[in-house]
């Protein structure tokens, strides 16, 4: 069984991720289309996405380190309470100010593969403490796959506006999607409440440190490695932000298709990415974490360069599905690599570095892409994204070369 050997706490955290991911998958397809149907401009849509990403990054700065001191459970329960409130507002009102505020606070349409948004560092830290480090490659890839499969189901539900339009005219047909988010948050609260969290690791000396006066002091935090890899990740964040958050909107502008067609495409993409994430757990045994990331992301970069130039929707969707599988299938490996740079006392901090290094630059992307879309320059964001991600992969390889981290068993 695929869950064999995974402790109950990790299973409950993954169940919460699955419940959370369904609503995220629905909104990653439909939220920008909903705003477009409400006659929001491309600039306004991009600005909301960017503001949401920036707010999430600022919240992450506080949550990650705090979770090392106070534990993750309370933060995650609070996050789901916030999601309930935001979903309730969006379900009941289309007022631009209320909807915009709910979208920014609730991270509508961003998609996080089931992650807890700015509270994801706390979630990752809690998950990492539930199993031995040697199993992280498989654990984090499985956790990512669970979220991706849930996103796929949510993307299928994104076709609801087309189905409900005879009974809920106009933009009202989009409202039930926020009920999906609300229900998912209720399930998350139940799973998280039942999950057990031990006492956060002490931040004095390691558990096995010799307490004698002449004992060697604990090694200092690897700040240089954390800052360097965070800087490299920033290039990836810039590239992802240029394309990822507004991909459904791009499909609608480029090919004139609606929620059902886009949702079906993205559903297949998320499922393919989930399968690749599961395979990624096996690939790490052969190529190591670093080798797996580089192989998958290089192929994804090739797809990114081709997509904006294809003339047919069906061909663009095939390339998108391949790219989604390759890029998102490496998420678990990248998370495990970043956490491996620190000991158990600083995993919340490391997860914070990882999230911030991607989220802050990613926040720039939607506003820039929205401006290009407003000018009907639909290809330029893809080219900029490819340049940033190509530089990211080159530097990523250089960073891990010779460090002995994330290598395949028996590798030099």
C-alpha positions as a Markdown table, in Angstrom:
| # | Residue | x | y | z |
|---|---|---|---|---|
| 1 | Unk | 0.0 | 0.0 | 0.0 |
| 2 | Unk | 1.2 | 3.5 | -0.9 |
| 3 | Unk | 0.5 | 4.7 | 2.7 |
| 4 | Unk | 2.3 | 1.8 | 4.4 |
| 5 | Unk | 4.7 | 3.1 | 7.0 |
| 6 | Unk | 3.2 | 6.6 | 7.1 |
| 7 | Unk | 2.2 | 7.6 | 10.7 |
| 8 | Unk | -1.3 | 8.8 | 11.6 |
| 9 | Unk | -0.2 | 12.4 | 12.0 |
| 10 | Unk | 1.2 | 12.6 | 8.5 |
| 11 | Unk | -1.9 | 10.9 | 7.1 |
| 12 | Unk | -4.2 | 13.5 | 8.7 |
| 13 | Unk | -2.1 | 16.4 | 7.4 |
| 14 | Unk | -2.3 | 14.9 | 3.9 |
| 15 | Unk | -6.1 | 14.4 | 4.3 |
| 16 | Unk | -6.4 | 18.1 | 5.2 |
| 17 | Unk | -4.3 | 19.0 | 2.1 |
| 18 | Unk | -6.6 | 16.9 | -0.1 |
| 19 | Unk | -9.7 | 18.6 | 1.3 |
| 20 | Unk | -8.1 | 22.1 | 0.9 |
| 21 | Unk | -6.9 | 21.4 | -2.7 |
| 22 | Unk | -10.3 | 20.8 | -4.3 |
| 23 | Unk | -11.5 | 24.4 | -3.8 |
| 24 | Unk | -8.1 | 25.7 | -4.8 |
| 25 | Unk | -8.3 | 23.7 | -8.0 |
| 26 | Unk | -11.7 | 25.1 | -8.9 |
| 27 | Unk | -10.7 | 28.7 | -8.3 |
| 28 | Unk | -7.3 | 28.4 | -10.1 |
| 29 | Unk | -9.4 | 27.8 | -13.2 |
| 30 | Unk | -12.4 | 30.0 | -12.6 |
| 31 | Unk | -11.6 | 32.9 | -10.4 |
| 32 | Unk | -9.9 | 35.1 | -13.0 |
| 33 | Unk | -12.7 | 34.1 | -15.4 |
| 34 | Unk | -15.2 | 35.2 | -12.8 |
| 35 | Unk | -13.6 | 38.6 | -12.4 |
| 36 | Unk | -13.5 | 38.9 | -16.2 |
| 37 | Unk | -17.2 | 38.1 | -16.3 |
| 38 | Unk | -17.7 | 40.9 | -13.7 |
| 39 | Unk | -16.0 | 43.3 | -16.1 |
| 40 | Unk | -12.7 | 43.6 | -14.1 |
| 41 | Unk | -9.9 | 44.7 | -16.4 |
| 42 | Unk | -6.7 | 42.6 | -16.9 |
| 43 | Unk | -4.7 | 45.2 | -14.9 |
| 44 | Unk | -7.1 | 44.9 | -12.0 |
| 45 | Unk | -7.1 | 41.1 | -12.1 |
| 46 | Unk | -3.3 | 41.0 | -12.1 |
| 47 | Unk | -3.1 | 43.5 | -9.3 |
| 48 | Unk | -5.4 | 41.4 | -7.0 |
| 49 | Unk | -3.3 | 38.3 | -7.6 |
| 50 | Unk | -0.1 | 40.2 | -6.9 |
| 51 | Unk | -1.5 | 41.8 | -3.8 |
| 52 | Unk | -2.6 | 38.4 | -2.6 |
| 53 | Unk | 0.9 | 36.9 | -3.2 |
| 54 | Unk | 2.6 | 39.8 | -1.4 |
| 55 | Unk | 0.4 | 39.6 | 1.6 |
| 56 | Unk | 1.0 | 35.8 | 1.8 |
| 57 | Unk | 4.7 | 36.4 | 1.7 |
| 58 | Unk | 4.5 | 38.9 | 4.6 |
| 59 | Unk | 2.4 | 36.5 | 6.6 |
| 60 | Unk | 4.9 | 33.7 | 5.9 |
| 61 | Unk | 7.7 | 35.8 | 7.5 |
| 62 | Unk | 5.9 | 35.6 | 10.8 |
| 63 | Unk | 4.4 | 32.1 | 10.7 |
| 64 | Unk | 7.4 | 30.0 | 9.8 |
| 65 | Unk | 9.8 | 31.0 | 12.6 |
| 66 | Unk | 6.9 | 31.2 | 15.1 |
| 67 | Unk | 5.9 | 27.6 | 14.3 |
| 68 | Unk | 9.4 | 26.5 | 15.5 |
| 69 | Unk | 8.6 | 28.0 | 18.9 |
| 70 | Unk | 4.9 | 27.5 | 19.4 |
| 71 | Unk | 4.1 | 24.6 | 17.1 |
| 72 | Unk | 2.1 | 24.5 | 13.8 |
| 73 | Unk | -1.3 | 23.3 | 14.8 |
| 74 | Unk | -2.8 | 26.6 | 16.1 |
| 75 | Unk | -1.6 | 28.5 | 13.0 |
| 76 | Unk | -3.1 | 26.0 | 10.6 |
| 77 | Unk | -6.4 | 26.0 | 12.4 |
| 78 | Unk | -6.4 | 29.8 | 12.3 |
| 79 | Unk | -5.7 | 29.7 | 8.6 |
| 80 | Unk | -8.8 | 27.5 | 7.9 |
| 81 | Unk | -10.9 | 29.8 | 10.0 |
| 82 | Unk | -9.8 | 32.7 | 7.8 |
| 83 | Unk | -10.6 | 30.7 | 4.7 |
| 84 | Unk | -14.1 | 30.0 | 6.0 |
| 85 | Unk | -14.7 | 33.8 | 6.4 |
| 86 | Unk | -13.3 | 34.7 | 3.0 |
| 87 | Unk | -15.3 | 32.0 | 1.2 |
| 88 | Unk | -18.5 | 33.1 | 3.0 |
| 89 | Unk | -18.0 | 36.7 | 1.8 |
| 90 | Unk | -17.4 | 35.7 | -1.8 |
| 91 | Unk | -20.4 | 33.3 | -1.7 |
| 92 | Unk | -22.7 | 36.1 | -0.6 |
| 93 | Unk | -21.4 | 39.2 | -2.4 |
| 94 | Unk | -19.9 | 40.4 | -5.7 |
| 95 | Unk | -19.2 | 43.9 | -4.4 |
| 96 | Unk | -15.7 | 44.7 | -5.8 |
| 97 | Unk | -14.3 | 45.9 | -2.5 |
| 98 | Unk | -15.6 | 43.0 | -0.4 |
| 99 | Unk | -14.7 | 40.5 | -3.1 |
| 100 | Unk | -11.2 | 42.0 | -3.7 |
| 101 | Unk | -10.5 | 41.9 | 0.1 |
| 102 | Unk | -11.7 | 38.3 | 0.4 |
| 103 | Unk | -9.6 | 37.3 | -2.7 |
| 104 | Unk | -6.4 | 38.9 | -1.3 |
| 105 | Unk | -6.8 | 37.5 | 2.2 |
| 106 | Unk | -8.1 | 34.1 | 1.0 |
| 107 | Unk | -5.6 | 33.7 | -1.9 |
| 108 | Unk | -8.4 | 32.9 | -4.4 |
| 109 | Unk | -7.2 | 31.7 | -7.7 |
| 110 | Unk | -3.5 | 31.4 | -6.8 |
| 111 | Unk | -3.5 | 27.6 | -6.3 |
| 112 | Unk | -1.1 | 26.1 | -3.9 |
| 113 | Unk | -1.4 | 22.4 | -4.6 |
| 114 | Unk | -3.4 | 22.0 | -1.4 |
| 115 | Unk | -0.8 | 23.8 | 0.7 |
| 116 | Unk | -1.9 | 26.2 | 3.5 |
| 117 | Unk | -0.8 | 29.4 | 1.7 |
| 118 | Unk | 1.4 | 31.6 | 3.9 |
| 119 | Unk | 1.0 | 29.0 | 6.6 |
| 120 | Unk | 2.7 | 26.3 | 4.5 |
| 121 | Unk | 6.0 | 26.6 | 6.4 |
| 122 | Unk | 4.3 | 25.5 | 9.6 |
| 123 | Unk | 2.6 | 22.6 | 7.7 |
| 124 | Unk | 5.9 | 21.5 | 6.1 |
| 125 | Unk | 7.7 | 21.7 | 9.5 |
| 126 | Unk | 5.0 | 19.6 | 11.2 |
| 127 | Unk | 5.1 | 17.1 | 8.4 |
| 128 | Unk | 8.9 | 16.8 | 8.5 |
| 129 | Unk | 8.8 | 16.0 | 12.2 |
| 130 | Unk | 6.5 | 13.1 | 11.6 |
| 131 | Unk | 9.0 | 10.9 | 9.8 |
| 132 | Unk | 12.7 | 10.2 | 9.5 |
| 133 | Unk | 14.7 | 12.5 | 7.2 |
| 134 | Unk | 15.8 | 9.5 | 5.0 |
| 135 | Unk | 12.1 | 9.1 | 3.9 |
| 136 | Unk | 11.5 | 12.8 | 3.2 |
| 137 | Unk | 11.9 | 12.4 | -0.6 |
| 138 | Unk | 9.0 | 9.9 | -0.8 |
| 139 | Unk | 6.9 | 11.6 | 1.9 |
| 140 | Unk | 7.0 | 15.1 | 0.4 |
| 141 | Unk | 6.4 | 13.8 | -3.1 |
| 142 | Unk | 3.4 | 11.8 | -1.9 |
| 143 | Unk | 2.1 | 14.9 | 0.0 |
| 144 | Unk | 2.5 | 17.0 | -3.2 |
| 145 | Unk | 0.7 | 14.3 | -5.3 |
| 146 | Unk | -2.3 | 14.2 | -2.9 |
| 147 | Unk | -2.7 | 18.0 | -3.3 |
| 148 | Unk | -2.4 | 17.7 | -7.1 |
| 149 | Unk | -5.0 | 15.0 | -7.4 |
| 150 | Unk | -7.3 | 17.2 | -5.3 |
| 151 | Unk | -6.6 | 20.2 | -7.5 |
| 152 | Unk | -7.5 | 18.0 | -10.5 |
| 153 | Unk | -10.9 | 17.2 | -9.0 |
| 154 | Unk | -11.4 | 20.9 | -8.3 |
| 155 | Unk | -10.5 | 21.7 | -11.9 |
| 156 | Unk | -13.3 | 19.4 | -13.0 |
| 157 | Unk | -15.7 | 21.2 | -10.8 |
| 158 | Unk | -14.7 | 24.4 | -12.5 |
| 159 | Unk | -17.0 | 23.4 | -15.2 |
| 160 | Unk | -20.0 | 24.0 | -12.9 |
| 161 | Unk | -20.7 | 27.6 | -14.2 |
| 162 | Unk | -21.5 | 26.2 | -17.6 |
| 163 | Unk | -23.7 | 23.5 | -16.2 |
| 164 | Unk | -25.5 | 25.9 | -13.8 |
| 165 | Unk | -26.0 | 28.8 | -16.2 |
| 166 | Unk | -29.6 | 27.8 | -17.1 |
| 167 | Unk | -30.6 | 28.1 | -13.4 |
| 168 | Unk | -28.1 | 30.7 | -12.2 |
| 169 | Unk | -27.8 | 33.4 | -14.9 |
| 170 | Unk | -24.6 | 35.4 | -15.5 |
| 171 | Unk | -22.0 | 35.6 | -12.9 |
| 172 | Unk | -24.2 | 33.9 | -10.3 |
| 173 | Unk | -23.2 | 30.6 | -11.8 |
| 174 | Unk | -19.7 | 31.0 | -10.4 |
| 175 | Unk | -20.9 | 31.5 | -6.8 |
| 176 | Unk | -21.3 | 27.8 | -5.8 |
| 177 | Unk | -17.5 | 27.4 | -6.3 |
| 178 | Unk | -17.0 | 29.3 | -3.1 |
| 179 | Unk | -19.2 | 26.8 | -1.3 |
| 180 | Unk | -16.7 | 24.1 | -2.4 |
| 181 | Unk | -13.9 | 26.2 | -0.7 |
| 182 | Unk | -16.0 | 26.6 | 2.4 |
| 183 | Unk | -16.8 | 22.8 | 2.7 |
| 184 | Unk | -13.1 | 22.0 | 2.2 |
| 185 | Unk | -12.1 | 24.3 | 5.0 |
| 186 | Unk | -14.6 | 22.6 | 7.4 |
| 187 | Unk | -13.1 | 19.2 | 6.5 |
| 188 | Unk | -9.6 | 20.6 | 7.1 |
| 189 | Unk | -10.5 | 21.8 | 10.5 |
| 190 | Unk | -11.7 | 18.3 | 11.4 |
| 191 | Unk | -8.6 | 16.6 | 10.2 |
| 192 | Unk | -6.2 | 19.1 | 11.7 |
| 193 | Unk | -8.0 | 19.1 | 15.1 |
| 194 | Unk | -7.6 | 15.3 | 15.3 |
| 195 | Unk | -3.9 | 15.4 | 14.3 |
| 196 | Unk | -1.4 | 15.1 | 17.2 |
| 197 | Unk | 1.6 | 17.5 | 17.4 |
| 198 | Unk | 4.5 | 16.9 | 19.7 |
| 199 | Unk | 6.4 | 19.6 | 21.5 |
| 200 | Unk | 8.4 | 21.7 | 19.1 |
| 201 | Unk | 12.1 | 20.8 | 19.2 |
| 202 | Unk | 14.2 | 22.8 | 21.6 |
| 203 | Unk | 16.4 | 25.5 | 20.1 |
| 204 | Unk | 19.3 | 25.3 | 22.5 |
| 205 | Unk | 21.5 | 22.3 | 21.6 |
| 206 | Unk | 20.8 | 19.3 | 19.5 |
| 207 | Unk | 19.1 | 16.4 | 21.4 |
| 208 | Unk | 22.3 | 14.3 | 21.2 |
| 209 | Unk | 24.7 | 17.1 | 22.1 |
| 210 | Unk | 27.3 | 16.3 | 24.7 |
| 211 | Unk | 26.6 | 18.5 | 27.7 |
| 212 | Unk | 30.1 | 18.4 | 29.1 |
| 213 | Unk | 31.9 | 21.8 | 29.4 |
| 214 | Unk | 34.5 | 20.7 | 26.8 |
| 215 | Unk | 31.9 | 19.5 | 24.3 |
| 216 | Unk | 32.0 | 21.0 | 20.9 |
| 217 | Unk | 29.3 | 23.7 | 20.4 |
| 218 | Unk | 26.3 | 23.1 | 18.1 |
| 219 | Unk | 27.1 | 24.1 | 14.5 |
| 220 | Unk | 25.9 | 27.6 | 13.6 |
| 221 | Unk | 22.8 | 27.9 | 11.3 |
| 222 | Unk | 23.8 | 27.6 | 7.7 |
| 223 | Unk | 22.7 | 31.1 | 6.8 |
| 224 | Unk | 24.9 | 31.4 | 3.8 |
| 225 | Unk | 23.4 | 28.3 | 2.2 |
| 226 | Unk | 19.9 | 29.4 | 3.1 |
| 227 | Unk | 20.3 | 32.9 | 1.6 |
| 228 | Unk | 22.1 | 31.7 | -1.5 |
| 229 | Unk | 19.5 | 29.1 | -2.3 |
| 230 | Unk | 16.7 | 31.6 | -1.5 |
| 231 | Unk | 18.2 | 34.0 | -4.1 |
| 232 | Unk | 18.3 | 31.3 | -6.7 |
| 233 | Unk | 14.7 | 30.4 | -5.9 |
| 234 | Unk | 13.7 | 34.0 | -6.5 |
| 235 | Unk | 14.4 | 33.6 | -10.2 |
| 236 | Unk | 12.1 | 30.6 | -10.2 |
| 237 | Unk | 9.4 | 32.7 | -8.4 |
| 238 | Unk | 9.7 | 35.4 | -11.0 |
| 239 | Unk | 9.2 | 32.9 | -13.8 |
| 240 | Unk | 6.3 | 31.1 | -12.2 |
| 241 | Unk | 4.5 | 34.4 | -11.4 |
| 242 | Unk | 4.7 | 35.5 | -15.1 |
| 243 | Unk | 2.7 | 32.5 | -16.3 |
| 244 | Unk | 1.2 | 30.2 | -13.6 |
| 245 | Unk | -1.4 | 32.3 | -11.8 |
| 246 | Unk | -3.1 | 33.6 | -15.0 |
| 247 | Unk | -2.8 | 30.6 | -17.2 |
| 248 | Unk | -6.5 | 30.0 | -17.3 |
| 249 | Unk | -7.0 | 33.6 | -18.2 |
| 250 | Unk | -4.4 | 33.3 | -21.0 |
| 251 | Unk | -6.3 | 30.3 | -22.5 |
| 252 | Unk | -9.5 | 32.3 | -22.5 |
| 253 | Unk | -7.8 | 35.3 | -24.2 |
| 254 | Unk | -5.7 | 33.3 | -26.6 |
| 255 | Unk | -8.3 | 30.8 | -27.8 |
| 256 | Unk | -11.7 | 32.1 | -26.6 |
| 257 | Unk | -12.6 | 29.0 | -24.6 |
| 258 | Unk | -14.7 | 28.8 | -21.5 |
| 259 | Unk | -14.5 | 27.3 | -18.0 |
| 260 | Unk | -15.4 | 23.7 | -19.0 |
| 261 | Unk | -12.7 | 23.4 | -21.6 |
| 262 | Unk | -10.1 | 25.1 | -19.5 |
| 263 | Unk | -11.1 | 23.2 | -16.4 |
| 264 | Unk | -10.8 | 19.9 | -18.2 |
| 265 | Unk | -7.4 | 20.7 | -19.4 |
| 266 | Unk | -6.1 | 21.8 | -16.1 |
| 267 | Unk | -7.7 | 18.7 | -14.4 |
| 268 | Unk | -5.7 | 16.4 | -16.6 |
| 269 | Unk | -2.6 | 18.6 | -16.0 |
| 270 | Unk | -3.0 | 18.3 | -12.2 |
| 271 | Unk | -3.6 | 14.6 | -12.3 |
| 272 | Unk | -0.5 | 14.1 | -14.6 |
| 273 | Unk | 1.5 | 16.2 | -12.2 |
| 274 | Unk | 0.3 | 14.1 | -9.3 |
| 275 | Unk | 1.4 | 10.9 | -11.1 |
| 276 | Unk | 4.7 | 12.5 | -11.9 |
| 277 | Unk | 5.1 | 13.5 | -8.2 |
| 278 | Unk | 4.6 | 9.9 | -7.2 |
| 279 | Unk | 7.1 | 8.8 | -9.8 |
| 280 | Unk | 9.4 | 11.6 | -8.5 |
| 281 | Unk | 9.6 | 9.7 | -5.2 |
| 282 | Unk | 11.0 | 6.7 | -7.1 |
| 283 | Unk | 13.2 | 8.9 | -9.3 |
| 284 | Unk | 14.9 | 10.3 | -6.2 |
| 285 | Unk | 16.1 | 6.8 | -5.4 |
| 286 | Unk | 17.9 | 6.6 | -8.8 |
| 287 | Unk | 18.9 | 10.2 | -9.5 |
| 288 | Unk | 18.8 | 11.8 | -6.1 |
| 289 | Unk | 16.7 | 14.8 | -5.2 |
| 290 | Unk | 18.9 | 17.3 | -7.1 |
| 291 | Unk | 19.1 | 15.1 | -10.3 |
| 292 | Unk | 15.3 | 14.6 | -10.2 |
| 293 | Unk | 14.6 | 18.3 | -9.9 |
| 294 | Unk | 17.0 | 19.2 | -12.8 |
| 295 | Unk | 15.7 | 16.6 | -15.2 |
| 296 | Unk | 12.1 | 17.4 | -14.7 |
| 297 | Unk | 12.4 | 21.1 | -14.8 |
| 298 | Unk | 14.6 | 21.2 | -17.9 |
| 299 | Unk | 12.0 | 19.3 | -19.8 |
| 300 | Unk | 9.3 | 21.7 | -18.4 |
| 301 | Unk | 11.3 | 24.7 | -19.6 |
| 302 | Unk | 11.3 | 23.3 | -23.1 |
| 303 | Unk | 7.5 | 23.1 | -23.0 |
| 304 | Unk | 7.2 | 26.6 | -21.7 |
| 305 | Unk | 9.1 | 28.0 | -24.7 |
| 306 | Unk | 6.8 | 26.2 | -27.2 |
| 307 | Unk | 3.3 | 26.8 | -25.7 |
| 308 | Unk | 2.8 | 30.5 | -26.7 |
| 309 | Unk | 3.6 | 29.8 | -30.3 |
| 310 | Unk | 1.2 | 26.9 | -31.1 |
| 311 | Unk | -1.9 | 27.8 | -33.1 |
| 312 | Unk | -4.4 | 25.3 | -31.7 |
| 313 | Unk | -6.0 | 25.0 | -28.3 |
| 314 | Unk | -5.7 | 21.2 | -28.3 |
| 315 | Unk | -1.9 | 21.3 | -28.9 |
| 316 | Unk | -1.4 | 24.1 | -26.3 |
| 317 | Unk | -3.3 | 21.9 | -23.8 |
| 318 | Unk | -1.2 | 18.9 | -24.5 |
| 319 | Unk | 2.0 | 20.9 | -23.9 |
| 320 | Unk | 0.5 | 22.5 | -20.8 |
| 321 | Unk | -0.3 | 19.1 | -19.4 |
| 322 | Unk | 3.3 | 17.9 | -20.0 |
| 323 | Unk | 4.7 | 21.0 | -18.5 |
| 324 | Unk | 2.5 | 20.8 | -15.4 |
| 325 | Unk | 3.4 | 17.2 | -14.8 |
| 326 | Unk | 7.2 | 18.0 | -15.1 |
| 327 | Unk | 7.3 | 21.2 | -13.1 |
| 328 | Unk | 4.8 | 20.4 | -10.3 |
| 329 | Unk | 6.0 | 16.8 | -10.1 |
| 330 | Unk | 9.3 | 18.2 | -8.6 |
| 331 | Unk | 7.8 | 20.3 | -5.9 |
| 332 | Unk | 8.2 | 17.6 | -3.2 |
| 333 | Unk | 11.8 | 17.0 | -4.0 |
| 334 | Unk | 12.6 | 20.8 | -3.9 |
| 335 | Unk | 10.9 | 21.1 | -0.5 |
| 336 | Unk | 12.8 | 18.2 | 0.9 |
| 337 | Unk | 16.1 | 19.7 | -0.4 |
| 338 | Unk | 15.6 | 23.0 | 1.3 |
| 339 | Unk | 14.7 | 21.5 | 4.6 |
| 340 | Unk | 17.8 | 19.2 | 4.4 |
| 341 | Unk | 20.0 | 22.4 | 4.8 |
| 342 | Unk | 19.1 | 22.7 | 8.5 |
| 343 | Unk | 18.6 | 20.6 | 11.6 |
| 344 | Unk | 15.2 | 19.7 | 13.2 |
| 345 | Unk | 15.2 | 22.9 | 15.3 |
| 346 | Unk | 15.1 | 25.2 | 12.3 |
| 347 | Unk | 12.8 | 23.5 | 9.8 |
| 348 | Unk | 10.1 | 26.1 | 10.2 |
| 349 | Unk | 12.6 | 28.8 | 9.5 |
| 350 | Unk | 14.0 | 26.9 | 6.5 |
| 351 | Unk | 10.5 | 26.4 | 5.1 |
| 352 | Unk | 9.9 | 30.1 | 5.5 |
| 353 | Unk | 13.1 | 30.9 | 3.5 |
| 354 | Unk | 11.9 | 28.6 | 0.8 |
| 355 | Unk | 8.4 | 30.0 | 0.7 |
| 356 | Unk | 9.4 | 33.7 | 0.9 |
| 357 | Unk | 12.1 | 33.3 | -1.8 |
| 358 | Unk | 9.4 | 32.1 | -4.2 |
| 359 | Unk | 6.4 | 34.1 | -3.1 |
| 360 | Unk | 7.8 | 37.6 | -3.0 |
| 361 | Unk | 9.2 | 37.5 | -6.6 |
| 362 | Unk | 6.1 | 35.6 | -7.7 |
| 363 | Unk | 4.0 | 38.4 | -6.5 |
| 364 | Unk | 5.5 | 40.6 | -9.2 |
| 365 | Unk | 4.5 | 38.3 | -12.0 |
| 366 | Unk | 0.7 | 38.6 | -12.2 |
| 367 | Unk | 0.8 | 42.4 | -12.3 |
| 368 | Unk | 3.4 | 42.4 | -15.1 |
| 369 | Unk | 1.6 | 39.7 | -17.0 |
| 370 | Unk | -1.7 | 41.5 | -16.6 |
| 371 | Unk | -0.1 | 44.6 | -18.1 |
| 372 | Unk | 1.1 | 42.7 | -21.1 |
| 373 | Unk | -2.3 | 41.0 | -21.5 |
| 374 | Unk | -3.9 | 44.5 | -21.4 |
| 375 | Unk | -1.6 | 45.5 | -24.3 |
| 376 | Unk | -2.5 | 42.2 | -26.1 |
| 377 | Unk | 1.1 | 41.0 | -25.8 |
| 378 | Unk | 0.3 | 37.4 | -24.9 |
| 379 | Unk | 3.7 | 35.8 | -25.8 |
| 380 | Unk | 6.0 | 38.1 | -23.9 |
| 381 | Unk | 5.3 | 36.8 | -20.3 |
| 382 | Unk | 6.2 | 33.3 | -21.5 |
| 383 | Unk | 9.6 | 34.4 | -22.9 |
| 384 | Unk | 10.4 | 36.3 | -19.7 |
| 385 | Unk | 9.4 | 33.3 | -17.6 |
| 386 | Unk | 11.6 | 31.0 | -19.7 |
| 387 | Unk | 14.6 | 33.4 | -19.2 |
| 388 | Unk | 14.2 | 33.5 | -15.4 |
| 389 | Unk | 13.7 | 29.7 | -15.1 |
| 390 | Unk | 16.7 | 28.9 | -17.3 |
| 391 | Unk | 18.9 | 31.0 | -15.1 |
| 392 | Unk | 17.4 | 29.4 | -12.0 |
| 393 | Unk | 18.2 | 25.9 | -13.2 |
| 394 | Unk | 21.8 | 26.8 | -14.1 |
| 395 | Unk | 22.4 | 28.3 | -10.7 |
| 396 | Unk | 20.6 | 25.5 | -8.9 |
| 397 | Unk | 22.9 | 22.9 | -10.4 |
| 398 | Unk | 26.0 | 25.0 | -9.5 |
| 399 | Unk | 24.7 | 25.4 | -5.9 |
| 400 | Unk | 24.4 | 21.7 | -5.1 |
| 401 | Unk | 27.4 | 20.6 | -7.0 |
| 402 | Unk | 29.9 | 19.0 | -4.6 |
| 403 | Unk | 27.8 | 19.6 | -1.5 |
| 404 | Unk | 26.8 | 16.0 | -1.1 |
| 405 | Unk | 23.2 | 16.9 | -0.5 |
| 406 | Unk | 20.3 | 15.3 | -2.3 |
| 407 | Unk | 22.5 | 12.9 | -4.2 |
| 408 | Unk | 21.5 | 9.4 | -5.4 |
| 409 | Unk | 22.9 | 6.6 | -3.2 |
| 410 | Unk | 26.4 | 5.7 | -4.4 |
| 411 | Unk | 26.7 | 9.0 | -6.4 |
| 412 | Unk | 30.0 | 10.9 | -6.2 |
